[in-house]
Amino acid sequence: MSNQTEIDTIPITVDFSGGLEMLFSNRRRHAVSLPAIDGAGKPANIAFLIDYLCKNLMKDPRTDLFVLDNHIRPGILVLINDADWELEGEEAYEIQPRDNILFVSTLHGG
């Protein structure tokens, strides 16, 4: 029998820049204890992290500046341990302990 219940959270670091930090209490870096299993009983992935961040960490009501149709808004780069998330499987990437996830807005108002 597996001891999955012993590992109920995954410690990760989430960083925001390019203006996204304003949506998250004006802090660039957040230490997050992410539930290891999503609501469907599957290992936590980036899609689950995005939803978790919106529900638990985002203090600003303008979630549309971060997500659009339940996906990361176009114009936001996502890096997983300094690698483009496209190389890691994007939203399907299963989060590992001590991962560093960086969200960078490339859109600038003017």
C-alpha positions as CSV (number, residue, x, y, z in Angstrom):
1,M,0.0,0.0,0.0
2,S,1.3,3.5,-1.0
3,N,2.1,6.1,1.6
4,Q,0.8,8.9,-0.6
5,T,-1.1,10.4,2.3
6,E,2.2,11.3,4.0
7,I,3.0,13.7,1.1
8,D,0.0,16.0,1.1
9,T,1.7,19.2,-0.1
10,I,4.6,20.1,-2.4
11,P,6.8,22.9,-1.5
12,I,7.5,25.2,-4.5
13,T,8.5,28.8,-5.2
14,V,6.3,30.9,-7.5
15,D,7.6,34.2,-8.9
16,F,5.7,36.9,-10.7
17,S,7.2,39.8,-12.7
18,G,6.4,42.1,-15.6
19,G,3.6,43.7,-13.5
20,L,1.9,40.4,-12.5
21,E,3.2,40.9,-8.9
22,M,0.5,43.6,-8.5
23,L,-2.1,40.9,-8.7
24,F,-0.4,38.9,-5.9
25,S,-0.1,41.4,-3.0
26,N,2.7,43.3,-4.8
27,R,5.1,40.5,-4.0
28,R,7.4,38.9,-6.6
29,R,8.2,35.7,-4.7
30,H,5.9,33.4,-2.9
31,A,6.7,30.1,-1.1
32,V,3.7,27.9,-1.8
33,S,2.7,24.6,-0.3
34,L,0.7,23.2,-3.1
35,P,-1.7,20.2,-2.5
36,A,0.0,17.2,-4.1
37,I,-3.2,15.9,-5.5
38,D,-5.8,17.9,-7.4
39,G,-9.6,17.7,-7.0
40,A,-9.8,14.8,-9.4
41,G,-7.2,12.7,-7.5
42,K,-4.4,13.3,-10.0
43,P,-0.9,14.6,-9.3
44,A,-0.7,18.4,-9.1
45,N,0.2,20.0,-12.5
46,I,0.6,23.5,-13.8
47,A,-3.1,23.8,-14.7
48,F,-4.0,22.9,-11.1
49,L,-1.4,25.4,-9.8
50,I,-2.9,28.2,-11.9
51,D,-6.3,27.5,-10.5
52,Y,-4.9,27.3,-7.0
53,L,-3.0,30.6,-7.4
54,C,-6.2,32.4,-8.5
55,K,-8.3,31.0,-5.7
56,N,-5.7,31.2,-2.8
57,L,-3.0,33.7,-3.6
58,M,-4.5,36.3,-5.9
59,K,-5.8,39.2,-3.9
60,D,-6.7,41.4,-6.9
61,P,-10.2,40.7,-8.4
62,R,-8.9,41.2,-11.9
63,T,-8.2,37.5,-12.6
64,D,-8.6,38.2,-16.3
65,L,-5.2,39.8,-16.3
66,F,-3.7,36.4,-15.4
67,V,-6.1,33.8,-16.9
68,L,-8.5,33.7,-19.8
69,D,-10.9,30.9,-20.3
70,N,-9.2,28.9,-17.5
71,H,-5.8,29.1,-19.2
72,I,-2.8,31.4,-18.8
73,R,-3.5,34.6,-20.7
74,P,-1.6,35.1,-23.9
75,G,1.4,37.3,-23.4
76,I,2.4,35.6,-20.2
77,L,5.6,33.6,-20.3
78,V,5.8,30.6,-17.9
79,L,9.2,29.2,-16.9
80,I,9.6,26.0,-15.0
81,N,13.0,25.8,-13.3
82,D,14.3,28.4,-15.9
83,A,13.0,26.4,-18.9
84,D,10.2,27.5,-21.1
85,W,7.1,25.5,-20.1
86,E,6.5,24.5,-23.7
87,L,9.6,22.2,-23.3
88,E,8.1,20.7,-20.2
89,G,4.6,19.9,-21.4
90,E,2.9,23.2,-20.5
91,E,-0.2,22.8,-18.2
92,A,0.3,19.0,-18.1
93,Y,3.7,19.3,-16.4
94,E,3.5,17.5,-13.0
95,I,4.9,19.7,-10.3
96,Q,7.9,18.4,-8.3
97,P,9.1,19.4,-4.8
98,R,11.2,22.6,-4.9
99,D,10.2,23.6,-8.4
100,N,10.5,27.2,-9.3
101,I,7.7,28.5,-11.4
102,L,8.0,32.0,-12.9
103,F,5.2,33.9,-14.6
104,V,6.3,36.9,-16.6
105,S,3.9,39.3,-18.3
106,T,5.3,40.5,-21.7
107,L,2.4,42.9,-22.2
108,H,3.0,46.5,-21.2
109,G,0.3,49.2,-21.0
110,G,0.9,52.5,-22.5
